[in-house]
Amino acid sequence: MRHKVIISAISAIAVAAIVGALVVKHRFPFEAAGATQPPAVPTVPVVADTVTSGDVPIYLQGVGTVIAYNTVIVRSQIQGQITKINFTEGQPVKTGDLLAVIDPRPYQAQLDQASPIDGVTGIRQIDLGNIIHPTDPNGLVVVTQVEPISVIFTLPETSLPQIQEHLADGSLKVEAYSQDNTMKLDEGSLDFIDNEIVQTTGSVRFRANFPNKEHRLWPGQLVNAWLLLDTRHDGLTVPAPAVQQGPQGPYAWVINPDGTVATRPVKVAQITGGQALIDSGLSAGEQVVVDGQYKLQPGIHVTILHGKAAEEAAAQDAQRTPIP
């Protein structure tokens, strides 16, 4: 009987121990798991891009005005009444085209007056039935040559020596863009450098010739002239937003292999078309932060956003940027 009591007591103790262990495991499961995992490292979401290498054109940019090579006021050689007008305003005309006819009865002559150039007619200065005179200051119509056409633009005088140096090796290409640089209007070549420097502005005037076959350049139009000075082979480029300005000059946030970031001073040769050409400070293949820099500190870990998340982050930061 006593032997049975001892066995029963031992069994009760064993059952209690098992139940207690289950209760502890049930009540504190996360405490046990947490003790074996390191705490999570906080990260900052950013948009990044890679430093690329390739051929990069070197441009000098100046503001220019489209100038016609020739503009002619068409005038009558005799006095008489206009009996026929053979052109519409804005019509392209060629040398030899009959523009108007004067009543031939007083002189038994017909006016076969055309512009001495090919061009585009402007606003008509007379109407059918008007009397035209050889001395009329406005003439019949103004014809302006548009093919080819020129653009006169200015650049700082400091750029003159390098332009002359490259011009000695051959012609230099010039591209004409709209004022906001969003539309390329035509491609031409540099054909003239003015013979003096404008002392008041420290600039030099240049002229470029454009074929203008599509008539995108119009006399009097303001355009941006991009003079292609050279092409840098194996040039390093990053998106322009990657370059930040600090007290010590331009810099970029570089993403290290371990996911942390650090600032790196950079030297920028030019920023064109949304891309910054880097002279020094970065290497091909490195990743740089192009959006979200305001949240960064040296050594902090980052998470790189992709796709739609990157677009949304860029849009939010654009709203934070104050309008100048």
TORDREN-406388 format. One record per residue (C-alpha): residue in three letters; x, y, z negated. Coordinates in nm, 4 decimals. Each point is the difference from the previous one (the first is absolute). Layout:
(pt Ala,(X,Y,Z))
...
END
This chain:
(pt Met,(0.0000,0.0000,0.0000))
(pt Arg,(0.2782,0.2404,-0.0861))
(pt His,(0.1804,-0.0893,0.3199))
(pt Lys,(-0.3073,0.1021,0.2044))
(pt Val,(-0.0256,0.3339,-0.1834))
(pt Ile,(0.3644,0.0868,0.0838))
(pt Ile,(-0.0489,-0.0851,0.3684))
(pt Ser,(-0.3159,0.2115,0.0114))
(pt Ala,(0.1788,0.2979,-0.1558))
(pt Ile,(0.2873,-0.0233,0.2464))
(pt Ser,(-0.2465,-0.0174,0.2903))
(pt Ala,(-0.1848,0.3068,-0.1282))
(pt Ile,(0.3217,0.1977,-0.0267))
(pt Ala,(0.1003,-0.0929,0.3585))
(pt Val,(-0.3399,0.1012,0.1395))
(pt Ala,(0.0166,0.3319,-0.1840))
(pt Ala,(0.3452,0.0726,0.1424))
(pt Ile,(-0.1168,-0.0712,0.3560))
(pt Val,(-0.3101,0.2163,-0.0402))
(pt Gly,(0.2088,0.2826,-0.1447))
(pt Ala,(0.2391,-0.0096,0.2940))
(pt Leu,(-0.2875,0.0123,0.2453))
(pt Val,(-0.1537,0.2940,-0.1809))
(pt Val,(0.3274,0.1929,0.0068))
(pt Lys,(0.0505,-0.0728,0.3709))
(pt His,(-0.3593,0.1020,0.0728))
(pt Arg,(0.0089,0.3236,-0.1981))
(pt Phe,(0.3461,0.1241,0.1086))
(pt Pro,(0.0639,-0.1280,0.3514))
(pt Phe,(0.1258,0.3386,0.1389))
(pt Glu,(0.2350,0.0595,-0.2901))
(pt Ala,(0.1824,-0.3183,0.0795))
(pt Ala,(0.0177,0.0728,0.3722))
(pt Gly,(0.1049,0.3612,-0.0521))
(pt Ala,(0.2928,-0.1005,-0.2099))
(pt Thr,(0.1644,-0.1709,0.2989))
(pt Gln,(-0.0552,0.2753,0.2693))
(pt Pro,(0.1976,0.3276,0.0246))
(pt Pro,(-0.1982,0.3263,0.0055))
(pt Ala,(-0.0976,0.1311,0.3464))
(pt Val,(0.2203,0.2758,0.1471))
(pt Pro,(-0.2021,0.3120,0.0944))
(pt Thr,(0.0247,0.0919,0.3692))
(pt Val,(-0.0969,0.3017,0.2113))
(pt Pro,(-0.1753,-0.0509,0.3354))
(pt Val,(0.1720,0.1780,0.2925))
(pt Val,(0.0040,0.0025,0.3788))
(pt Ala,(0.3386,-0.0876,0.1469))
(pt Asp,(0.1734,-0.0223,0.3360))
(pt Thr,(0.3296,-0.1306,0.1332))
(pt Val,(0.2997,0.1989,0.1200))
(pt Thr,(0.0279,-0.0770,0.3720))
(pt Ser,(0.2885,0.0327,0.2435))
(pt Gly,(-0.0202,0.0888,0.3688))
(pt Asp,(0.0533,0.2617,0.2680))
(pt Val,(-0.1232,0.3375,-0.1261))
(pt Pro,(-0.0299,0.3073,0.2262))
(pt Ile,(0.1431,0.3237,-0.1412))
(pt Tyr,(-0.2227,0.2984,0.0779))
(pt Leu,(0.0279,0.3740,-0.0419))
(pt Gln,(-0.3436,0.1607,-0.0254))
(pt Gly,(-0.1016,0.3513,0.0933))
(pt Val,(-0.3180,0.1947,0.0735))
(pt Gly,(-0.0438,0.0998,0.3625))
(pt Thr,(-0.2329,0.1720,0.2449))
(pt Val,(-0.1055,-0.1406,0.3346))
(pt Ile,(0.1045,0.2375,0.2780))
(pt Ala,(-0.0938,-0.0276,0.3681))
(pt Tyr,(0.2863,0.0285,0.2455))
(pt Asn,(-0.2092,0.2121,0.2372))
(pt Thr,(-0.3161,0.2070,-0.0311))
(pt Val,(-0.1367,0.1849,0.3036))
(pt Ile,(-0.2769,0.2582,0.0355))
(pt Val,(-0.1652,-0.0636,0.3353))
(pt Arg,(-0.0740,0.3340,0.1714))
(pt Ser,(-0.1586,0.0913,0.3282))
(pt Gln,(0.2167,0.1454,0.2753))
(pt Ile,(-0.2911,0.2012,0.1412))
(pt Gln,(-0.3106,0.1721,-0.1311))
(pt Gly,(-0.3365,-0.1568,0.0615))
(pt Gln,(-0.3058,-0.1770,-0.1337))
(pt Ile,(0.0303,-0.3515,-0.1382))
(pt Thr,(-0.2276,-0.2245,0.2062))
(pt Lys,(0.1146,-0.3394,-0.1263))
(pt Ile,(0.1753,-0.1401,-0.3074))
(pt Asn,(0.1509,-0.3430,0.0471))
(pt Phe,(0.1129,-0.0880,-0.3532))
(pt Thr,(-0.1457,-0.0554,-0.3444))
(pt Glu,(0.1600,0.1259,-0.3190))
(pt Gly,(0.2502,-0.2485,-0.1385))
(pt Gln,(0.0367,-0.1801,0.3318))
(pt Pro,(0.3459,-0.1281,0.0992))
(pt Val,(0.1134,0.1612,0.3261))
(pt Lys,(0.2914,-0.0528,0.2346))
(pt Thr,(0.2027,0.2264,0.2209))
(pt Gly,(-0.1998,0.0768,0.3172))
(pt Asp,(-0.3461,-0.0545,-0.1531))
(pt Leu,(-0.2625,0.2521,0.1172))
(pt Leu,(-0.1214,0.1750,-0.3145))
(pt Ala,(-0.2300,0.2707,0.1414))
(pt Val,(-0.1179,0.1621,0.3219))
(pt Ile,(-0.0362,0.3740,0.0616))
(pt Asp,(-0.2617,0.1281,0.2426))
(pt Pro,(0.1852,-0.0111,0.3322))
(pt Arg,(-0.2191,0.2516,0.1844))
(pt Pro,(0.1768,0.3222,-0.1015))
(pt Tyr,(0.3420,-0.1401,0.0839))
(pt Gln,(-0.0805,-0.3057,0.2055))
(pt Ala,(0.2163,-0.1852,-0.2449))
(pt Gln,(-0.0533,-0.2706,-0.2510))
(pt Leu,(0.1868,-0.0090,-0.3253))
(pt Asp,(0.1754,-0.3297,-0.0382))
(pt Gln,(0.1563,0.0824,-0.3322))
(pt Ala,(0.1384,-0.2852,-0.2100))
(pt Ser,(0.2389,-0.0017,-0.2878))
(pt Pro,(0.3674,-0.0564,0.0923))
(pt Ile,(0.0118,-0.2723,-0.2662))
(pt Asp,(-0.1927,-0.3106,-0.0994))
(pt Gly,(-0.1865,0.0576,-0.3220))
(pt Val,(-0.3297,0.0447,-0.1805))
(pt Thr,(-0.2316,0.2957,0.0537))
(pt Gly,(-0.1091,0.2139,-0.2923))
(pt Ile,(-0.3078,0.2138,-0.0544))
(pt Arg,(-0.1267,0.1544,0.3244))
(pt Gln,(0.0456,0.3759,0.0096))
(pt Ile,(-0.2549,0.0766,0.2737))
(pt Asp,(-0.3451,-0.1184,0.1058))
(pt Leu,(-0.1537,-0.0743,0.3350))
(pt Gly,(-0.0860,0.3260,0.1764))
(pt Asn,(0.2554,0.2103,-0.1882))
(pt Ile,(0.2337,0.2279,0.1898))
(pt Ile,(0.3604,-0.1031,-0.0512))
(pt His,(0.2991,0.2282,0.0434))
(pt Pro,(0.3708,-0.0724,0.0320))
(pt Thr,(0.0609,0.2304,-0.2975))
(pt Asp,(-0.2422,-0.1742,-0.2404))
(pt Pro,(0.2112,-0.0665,-0.3151))
(pt Asn,(-0.1756,-0.3275,-0.0838))
(pt Gly,(-0.0086,-0.1309,0.3539))
(pt Leu,(-0.2217,-0.2895,0.0987))
(pt Val,(0.1146,-0.2615,-0.2518))
(pt Val,(0.3080,-0.1030,-0.1969))
(pt Val,(0.1618,-0.3297,0.0979))
(pt Thr,(0.2311,-0.1618,-0.2552))
(pt Gln,(0.2425,-0.2814,0.0703))
(pt Val,(-0.0388,-0.2922,-0.2435))
(pt Glu,(0.2084,-0.2716,0.1727))
(pt Pro,(0.2745,0.0098,-0.1100))
(pt Ile,(-0.0196,0.2207,-0.3081))
(pt Ser,(0.2416,0.1167,-0.2668))
(pt Val,(0.0079,0.0234,-0.3789))
(pt Ile,(0.2164,0.2624,-0.1681))
(pt Phe,(0.0823,-0.0908,-0.3612))
(pt Thr,(0.2421,0.1060,-0.2699))
(pt Leu,(0.2427,-0.1852,-0.2241))
(pt Pro,(0.2404,0.1237,-0.2703))
(pt Glu,(0.3301,0.1283,0.1335))
(pt Thr,(0.1795,-0.2586,-0.2161))
(pt Ser,(-0.1320,-0.2728,0.2318))
(pt Leu,(0.1515,0.1581,0.3138))
(pt Pro,(0.3480,-0.1635,-0.0158))
(pt Gln,(-0.1340,-0.3558,-0.0282))
(pt Ile,(-0.2537,0.0632,0.2766))
(pt Gln,(0.2755,0.1289,0.2285))
(pt Glu,(0.2149,-0.3000,-0.0880))
(pt His,(-0.2706,-0.2529,0.0892))
(pt Leu,(-0.1095,0.1993,0.3050))
(pt Ala,(0.3500,-0.0374,0.1421))
(pt Asp,(-0.0609,-0.3773,0.0181))
(pt Gly,(-0.3179,0.0415,0.2059))
(pt Ser,(-0.3522,0.1374,-0.0131))
(pt Leu,(-0.1924,0.0010,-0.3266))
(pt Lys,(-0.3603,-0.1187,-0.0210))
(pt Val,(-0.2649,0.2268,-0.1540))
(pt Glu,(-0.3432,-0.1183,-0.1103))
(pt Ala,(-0.2936,0.2382,-0.0411))
(pt Tyr,(-0.2523,-0.0670,-0.2774))
(pt Ser,(-0.3171,0.1692,-0.1186))
(pt Gln,(0.0319,0.2436,-0.2893))
(pt Asp,(-0.0935,-0.2684,-0.2533))
(pt Asn,(0.2439,-0.2501,0.1595))
(pt Thr,(-0.2770,-0.2555,0.0506))
(pt Met,(-0.0071,0.0026,0.3827))
(pt Lys,(0.2894,-0.0340,0.2390))
(pt Leu,(-0.0698,0.2307,0.2936))
(pt Asp,(0.2867,-0.0638,0.2403))
(pt Glu,(0.3668,-0.0883,0.0394))
(pt Gly,(0.2512,0.2274,0.1668))
(pt Ser,(0.3621,0.1074,-0.0140))
(pt Leu,(0.2019,0.2933,-0.1283))
(pt Asp,(0.0983,0.2266,0.2889))
(pt Phe,(0.1071,0.3314,-0.1529))
(pt Ile,(0.1615,0.1519,-0.3104))
(pt Asp,(-0.0393,0.3735,-0.0506))
(pt Asn,(0.3152,0.2099,0.0258))
(pt Glu,(-0.0293,0.1585,-0.3437))
(pt Ile,(-0.1020,-0.0685,-0.3576))
(pt Val,(-0.2960,0.1887,-0.1454))
(pt Gln,(0.1715,0.1788,-0.2869))
(pt Thr,(-0.3171,0.0777,-0.1944))
(pt Thr,(-0.0936,-0.3682,-0.0303))
(pt Gly,(0.3322,-0.1775,0.0502))
(pt Ser,(-0.1516,-0.2151,0.2732))
(pt Val,(0.0654,-0.0928,0.3621))
(pt Arg,(-0.2593,-0.0281,0.2761))
(pt Phe,(-0.0100,-0.3109,0.2153))
(pt Arg,(-0.2050,-0.0892,0.3055))
(pt Ala,(-0.1196,-0.3460,0.0954))
(pt Asn,(-0.1547,-0.1063,0.3295))
(pt Phe,(-0.3043,-0.2315,0.0080))
(pt Pro,(-0.1669,-0.1655,0.3029))
(pt Asn,(-0.3432,0.0520,-0.1628))
(pt Lys,(-0.1773,-0.2352,0.2420))
(pt Glu,(-0.2961,-0.0383,-0.2356))
(pt His,(-0.0241,0.3755,-0.0752))
(pt Arg,(0.0198,-0.0535,-0.3745))
(pt Leu,(0.2301,0.2995,-0.0275))
(pt Trp,(-0.1768,0.3299,0.0674))
(pt Pro,(0.1521,0.3477,0.0387))
(pt Gly,(0.0092,0.1858,-0.3313))
(pt Gln,(-0.0508,-0.3156,-0.2084))
(pt Leu,(0.1954,-0.0399,-0.3241))
(pt Val,(0.1678,-0.3400,-0.0289))
(pt Asn,(0.2687,-0.1772,-0.1993))
(pt Ala,(0.3110,-0.0839,0.2003))
(pt Trp,(0.2020,-0.3054,-0.1054))
(pt Leu,(0.3496,0.0028,0.1411))
(pt Leu,(0.1475,-0.3518,0.0050))
(pt Leu,(0.3575,0.0617,-0.1091))
(pt Asp,(0.1263,-0.3546,-0.0546))
(pt Thr,(-0.0981,-0.3559,-0.0937))
(pt Arg,(0.1432,-0.1545,-0.3158))
(pt His,(0.0541,-0.3725,0.0308))
(pt Asp,(-0.0658,-0.2150,-0.3091))
(pt Gly,(-0.1555,0.2986,-0.1723))
(pt Leu,(-0.1758,-0.0629,-0.3330))
(pt Thr,(-0.3579,0.1209,-0.0353))
(pt Val,(-0.2680,-0.0039,-0.2693))
(pt Pro,(-0.3508,0.1467,-0.0086))
(pt Ala,(0.0269,0.3693,-0.0805))
(pt Pro,(-0.2006,-0.0300,-0.3289))
(pt Ala,(0.2769,-0.2215,-0.1398))
(pt Val,(0.2252,0.3052,-0.0237))
(pt Gln,(-0.0642,0.2018,-0.3154))
(pt Gln,(0.1478,0.3358,-0.0992))
(pt Gly,(0.1672,0.0420,-0.3379))
(pt Pro,(0.2224,0.2548,-0.1769))
(pt Gln,(0.3079,-0.1673,0.1479))
(pt Gly,(-0.1453,-0.0306,0.3504))
(pt Pro,(-0.1850,-0.2734,0.1918))
(pt Tyr,(-0.0252,-0.3491,-0.1438))
(pt Ala,(-0.1954,-0.3245,0.0397))
(pt Trp,(-0.1337,-0.2651,-0.2371))
(pt Val,(0.1680,-0.3315,0.0869))
(pt Ile,(-0.1495,-0.3345,-0.1063))
(pt Asn,(0.2659,-0.2307,-0.1448))
(pt Pro,(-0.0011,-0.3789,0.0552))
(pt Asp,(-0.1332,-0.0517,-0.3556))
(pt Gly,(-0.3061,0.2151,0.0697))
(pt Thr,(0.1213,0.3085,-0.1876))
(pt Val,(0.0467,0.3419,0.1578))
(pt Ala,(0.2806,0.2542,-0.0007))
(pt Thr,(0.0543,0.3406,0.1570))
(pt Arg,(0.2567,0.0356,0.2760))
(pt Pro,(0.1290,0.3333,0.1412))
(pt Val,(-0.0336,0.0112,0.3793))
(pt Lys,(0.1158,0.2264,0.2791))
(pt Val,(-0.2624,0.0656,0.2672))
(pt Ala,(0.1025,0.0837,0.3575))
(pt Gln,(-0.3483,0.0804,0.1293))
(pt Ile,(-0.3697,-0.0746,-0.0481))
(pt Thr,(-0.1859,-0.0592,0.3252))
(pt Gly,(-0.3269,-0.1748,0.0735))
(pt Gly,(-0.0518,-0.0982,-0.3638))
(pt Gln,(0.3386,-0.1745,-0.0217))
(pt Ala,(0.3067,0.1222,-0.1904))
(pt Leu,(0.3418,-0.0719,0.1470))
(pt Ile,(0.2400,-0.0803,-0.2847))
(pt Asp,(0.3671,0.0966,0.0224))
(pt Ser,(0.0997,-0.1641,-0.3277))
(pt Gly,(-0.1377,-0.1511,-0.3218))
(pt Leu,(-0.1947,-0.2984,0.1331))
(pt Ser,(0.0741,-0.3277,0.1754))
(pt Ala,(-0.1957,-0.1929,0.2613))
(pt Gly,(-0.2425,-0.2502,-0.1517))
(pt Glu,(-0.0410,0.1767,-0.3347))
(pt Gln,(-0.3493,0.0696,-0.1238))
(pt Val,(-0.1015,0.3522,-0.0969))
(pt Val,(-0.3143,0.1361,-0.1618))
(pt Val,(-0.2093,0.2099,0.2386))
(pt Asp,(-0.3006,0.0616,-0.2247))
(pt Gly,(-0.0551,0.0062,-0.3764))
(pt Gln,(0.3317,0.1625,-0.0953))
(pt Tyr,(-0.1603,0.2266,-0.2579))
(pt Lys,(-0.0635,-0.3037,-0.2258))
(pt Leu,(0.3585,-0.1254,0.0029))
(pt Gln,(0.2890,0.0120,-0.2418))
(pt Pro,(0.3447,-0.1524,0.0522))
(pt Gly,(0.0043,-0.3690,-0.0959))
(pt Ile,(-0.3747,-0.0536,0.0040))
(pt His,(-0.1400,-0.3072,0.1783))
(pt Val,(-0.2253,0.0507,0.3005))
(pt Thr,(-0.2573,-0.2014,0.1901))
(pt Ile,(-0.0057,0.0591,0.3758))
(pt Leu,(-0.3461,0.0542,0.1443))
(pt His,(-0.0921,-0.1267,0.3463))
(pt Gly,(-0.2800,0.0446,0.2505))
(pt Lys,(-0.3186,0.1694,-0.1154))
(pt Ala,(0.1289,0.0500,-0.3533))
(pt Ala,(0.2956,0.1959,0.1372))
(pt Glu,(-0.2297,0.2155,0.2156))
(pt Glu,(-0.2273,0.0787,-0.2946))
(pt Ala,(0.2961,0.0911,-0.2197))
(pt Ala,(0.1374,0.2327,0.2677))
(pt Ala,(-0.3403,0.1663,0.0394))
(pt Gln,(-0.0302,0.0573,-0.3759))
(pt Asp,(0.3473,0.1554,-0.0162))
(pt Ala,(-0.0818,0.2233,0.2956))
(pt Gln,(-0.2899,0.1419,-0.2000))
(pt Arg,(0.2381,0.0719,-0.2881))
(pt Thr,(0.2396,0.1951,0.2223))
(pt Pro,(-0.0730,0.3743,-0.0282))
(pt Ile,(-0.0646,0.1865,0.3252))
(pt Pro,(0.2824,0.2519,0.0588))
END
